Amino acid sequence: MKNSNTTKRTKFIFVTGGVLSSLGKGLAAAAIGALLEARGLTVTFQKLDPYINVDPGTMNPFQHGEVFVTDDGAEADLDMGHYERYTNAVMAQKNNYTSGRIYYSVIQKERRGEYLGGTVQVIPHITDEIKAAVMQLDGTVDVAIIEIGGTIGDIEGLPFVEAIRQLRIDLGRDYSLFIHLTLVPYIKAAGELKTKPTQHSVRELRADGIQPDILLCRTEVPINDSLKRKISMFCNVPVDAVITAIDVDTIYEVPLRFHAEGLDNKILELLNMWTGKPNIKPWEDLVYKIQNPKDTIQIAITGKYVDLTESYKSLHESLVHGGLANDVKVELTYISAEDLESKNATELLKGCHGVLVPGGFGQRGVEGKINAITYARENKIPFFGICLGMQLAVVEYARNVLGLTDAHSTELEDKTDNPVIYLIKEWFDYRTQKIQTRDESSDMGGTLRLGAYPCILSDNTFAKAAYGEEEIFERHRHRYEFNNDYRAQLEEKGMVISGTSPDNNLVEIVEIADHPWFLGCQFHPEFKSKPMKPHPLFRDFIAAAIKHKG
Ligand code: GLN
């Protein structure tokens, strides 16, 4: 264990989930982090995902949810987004591991002969690799919150559970804590809350050698004291460590609810820590603001609701934050991009105060998204295009203003005579400080531009007005780029290039000056917005939508 006199030891909280998935383990972990920060402690997080993919980068977001991108270019689990939004922690490669990544590293070591001829096994080799991944965080913060993905009882999660069981022995009680999130379902027909699933889930966890210290019980209705006593008795957890995690109207209420249940006090008591009183006022103010908006704004997003809620989690939250910055509630209307191809855009988009075309990959609904952009541009409705949305704004402008009717992105039509968005052959990569090359034959994952890149803003633009800064850093995740061969023509006809890479080679932001607010960015600003610090582009987009509403 890394422990010098200069670095303090980190305390570890391990969060597991029981009964079923989707109970909000990530949010619970994030909310715990928020409460600890409210007490002046420093926190970080790690998500351990049991699946075999090395990272979620190639996974279908409609199946697995959003792929979150970190500054250092990790394609990571969407829980990283919750962690960053609720706290000051900055996530990176070391904050998300999958079974695949752990096995990959063990297998590479085996090939290099590092196990000296020994038989390589789940215990100890895989579990040691997991423990080493966790212990990288030691000494970096006061408390590290480690979330184990999946549900207790899953076969594939076992090595992680075994690793944290061992870590309790290595770290000792004052430095490790087990929190188990479980479900206490309300059975309408009986008019009763049922504790049996929780009992079974804790029994399962104990069979794996882990006695939870605290239970977070997800429930629709409050859990009264006698039921808490019952859970306490059957699960071998003190009654004041049985915490109600009741359904809330806004996810930003979770830290307050946990605090009211005494969760942060209990955590500190069990970890043997002392801090001042927590300052939860910012969270109270935030929730008050969310619950008392002055107006409601309608934003149309191209994409089906079912596809968009999990796969565009950060985007969704950023729009909420943009609303908070302007004291309004943002209502999102999801317009199917395929419907926008066959039906009239004016009909579908009527009544919206802003149009947003989000990022995406592939052909589906592209012409519909372009129709939405035409509608927003011509009718002077505030428009925000993100990544693919920015690329399509360029395509739309080239087609309808420059008259290059077949203009396209080569991702979507490789035979176009006017590839306004294309695979750039050579570019200087600020992250690696190297010249990078790309062509059609290079592999998919390898050619994505990933992570935070600098961007220089031009004066008198929407972007500069929003950020108020010369140089910004935003996170990218895309393969295709703006084609500089078309830059002069586009600029001549009124498209404004308001943000570029420092060498002026990569176009990062485009705008239309003769419009109330029309901006497309090649990066994903939604990965950096927080409820306490709404992102300037979302803030200004919503402000423009309010103006449009009049
Ligand atoms: N498909 C586009 C590209 O790869 C845009 C990606 C995105 O929107 N994240 O460049």
Residues whose N, C-alpha, C, O or C-beta is under 5 A from the ligand:
A	BS01	LIG	G359 G360 F361 G362 I386 C387 L388 R477 H478 R479 Y480
